[in-house]
Amino acid sequence: MGSRITVVLDSTNTEKLRNIQAKMIKTSTKSVSFSHVLNLVVSEGLKKFKP
């Protein structure tokens, strides 16, 4: 289990994440949480940055 943190998201980004979540729910037999979608998007974004 991950850490519980609070973040404030721009409404445009929230809408985009909800749309991704909706598409994932349509193609999955399991539930897809908003946190799961956010973690996937952040992980993919972080792959672009090399320390």
Biotite code that builds the C-alpha atoms (Angstrom):
import biotite.structure as struc

atoms = struc.array([
    struc.Atom([0.000, 0.000, 0.000], chain_id="A", res_id=1, res_name="MET", atom_name="CA", element="C"),
    struc.Atom([1.233, 3.463, -0.833], chain_id="A", res_id=2, res_name="GLY", atom_name="CA", element="C"),
    struc.Atom([1.421, 6.642, 1.152], chain_id="A", res_id=3, res_name="SER", atom_name="CA", element="C"),
    struc.Atom([-1.679, 8.731, 1.669], chain_id="A", res_id=4, res_name="ARG", atom_name="CA", element="C"),
    struc.Atom([-1.079, 12.303, 0.550], chain_id="A", res_id=5, res_name="ILE", atom_name="CA", element="C"),
    struc.Atom([-3.235, 15.239, -0.453], chain_id="A", res_id=6, res_name="THR", atom_name="CA", element="C"),
    struc.Atom([-2.757, 17.012, -3.775], chain_id="A", res_id=7, res_name="VAL", atom_name="CA", element="C"),
    struc.Atom([-4.682, 19.792, -5.481], chain_id="A", res_id=8, res_name="VAL", atom_name="CA", element="C"),
    struc.Atom([-5.311, 19.173, -9.186], chain_id="A", res_id=9, res_name="LEU", atom_name="CA", element="C"),
    struc.Atom([-6.361, 21.638, -11.839], chain_id="A", res_id=10, res_name="ASP", atom_name="CA", element="C"),
    struc.Atom([-9.945, 20.943, -12.952], chain_id="A", res_id=11, res_name="SER", atom_name="CA", element="C"),
    struc.Atom([-8.758, 20.336, -16.526], chain_id="A", res_id=12, res_name="THR", atom_name="CA", element="C"),
    struc.Atom([-6.334, 17.658, -15.356], chain_id="A", res_id=13, res_name="ASN", atom_name="CA", element="C"),
    struc.Atom([-8.990, 16.093, -13.153], chain_id="A", res_id=14, res_name="THR", atom_name="CA", element="C"),
    struc.Atom([-11.334, 15.861, -16.134], chain_id="A", res_id=15, res_name="GLU", atom_name="CA", element="C"),
    struc.Atom([-8.618, 14.264, -18.280], chain_id="A", res_id=16, res_name="LYS", atom_name="CA", element="C"),
    struc.Atom([-7.850, 11.731, -15.559], chain_id="A", res_id=17, res_name="LEU", atom_name="CA", element="C"),
    struc.Atom([-11.563, 10.928, -15.143], chain_id="A", res_id=18, res_name="ARG", atom_name="CA", element="C"),
    struc.Atom([-11.818, 10.344, -18.910], chain_id="A", res_id=19, res_name="ASN", atom_name="CA", element="C"),
    struc.Atom([-8.862, 7.954, -18.787], chain_id="A", res_id=20, res_name="ILE", atom_name="CA", element="C"),
    struc.Atom([-10.486, 6.212, -15.831], chain_id="A", res_id=21, res_name="GLN", atom_name="CA", element="C"),
    struc.Atom([-13.791, 5.867, -17.714], chain_id="A", res_id=22, res_name="ALA", atom_name="CA", element="C"),
    struc.Atom([-12.044, 4.296, -20.723], chain_id="A", res_id=23, res_name="LYS", atom_name="CA", element="C"),
    struc.Atom([-10.169, 1.885, -18.462], chain_id="A", res_id=24, res_name="MET", atom_name="CA", element="C"),
    struc.Atom([-13.387, 0.899, -16.673], chain_id="A", res_id=25, res_name="ILE", atom_name="CA", element="C"),
    struc.Atom([-15.099, 0.160, -20.005], chain_id="A", res_id=26, res_name="LYS", atom_name="CA", element="C"),
    struc.Atom([-12.326, -2.236, -21.043], chain_id="A", res_id=27, res_name="THR", atom_name="CA", element="C"),
    struc.Atom([-11.827, -3.894, -17.652], chain_id="A", res_id=28, res_name="SER", atom_name="CA", element="C"),
    struc.Atom([-13.801, -6.441, -15.682], chain_id="A", res_id=29, res_name="THR", atom_name="CA", element="C"),
    struc.Atom([-12.452, -4.979, -12.431], chain_id="A", res_id=30, res_name="LYS", atom_name="CA", element="C"),
    struc.Atom([-12.932, -1.605, -10.795], chain_id="A", res_id=31, res_name="SER", atom_name="CA", element="C"),
    struc.Atom([-10.392, 1.103, -11.613], chain_id="A", res_id=32, res_name="VAL", atom_name="CA", element="C"),
    struc.Atom([-9.772, 3.674, -8.900], chain_id="A", res_id=33, res_name="SER", atom_name="CA", element="C"),
    struc.Atom([-8.888, 7.304, -9.518], chain_id="A", res_id=34, res_name="PHE", atom_name="CA", element="C"),
    struc.Atom([-5.726, 6.747, -7.449], chain_id="A", res_id=35, res_name="SER", atom_name="CA", element="C"),
    struc.Atom([-4.707, 3.875, -9.724], chain_id="A", res_id=36, res_name="HIS", atom_name="CA", element="C"),
    struc.Atom([-5.143, 6.039, -12.821], chain_id="A", res_id=37, res_name="VAL", atom_name="CA", element="C"),
    struc.Atom([-3.229, 8.914, -11.234], chain_id="A", res_id=38, res_name="LEU", atom_name="CA", element="C"),
    struc.Atom([-0.357, 6.587, -10.279], chain_id="A", res_id=39, res_name="ASN", atom_name="CA", element="C"),
    struc.Atom([-0.177, 5.196, -13.832], chain_id="A", res_id=40, res_name="LEU", atom_name="CA", element="C"),
    struc.Atom([-0.081, 8.669, -15.377], chain_id="A", res_id=41, res_name="VAL", atom_name="CA", element="C"),
    struc.Atom([2.516, 9.956, -12.895], chain_id="A", res_id=42, res_name="VAL", atom_name="CA", element="C"),
    struc.Atom([4.689, 6.852, -13.388], chain_id="A", res_id=43, res_name="SER", atom_name="CA", element="C"),
    struc.Atom([4.633, 7.256, -17.174], chain_id="A", res_id=44, res_name="GLU", atom_name="CA", element="C"),
    struc.Atom([5.425, 10.954, -16.842], chain_id="A", res_id=45, res_name="GLY", atom_name="CA", element="C"),
    struc.Atom([8.326, 10.322, -14.477], chain_id="A", res_id=46, res_name="LEU", atom_name="CA", element="C"),
    struc.Atom([9.925, 7.872, -16.930], chain_id="A", res_id=47, res_name="LYS", atom_name="CA", element="C"),
    struc.Atom([10.675, 10.882, -19.132], chain_id="A", res_id=48, res_name="LYS", atom_name="CA", element="C"),
    struc.Atom([12.859, 12.483, -16.442], chain_id="A", res_id=49, res_name="PHE", atom_name="CA", element="C"),
    struc.Atom([16.319, 11.150, -15.693], chain_id="A", res_id=50, res_name="LYS", atom_name="CA", element="C"),
    struc.Atom([17.960, 12.394, -12.475], chain_id="A", res_id=51, res_name="PRO", atom_name="CA", element="C"),
])
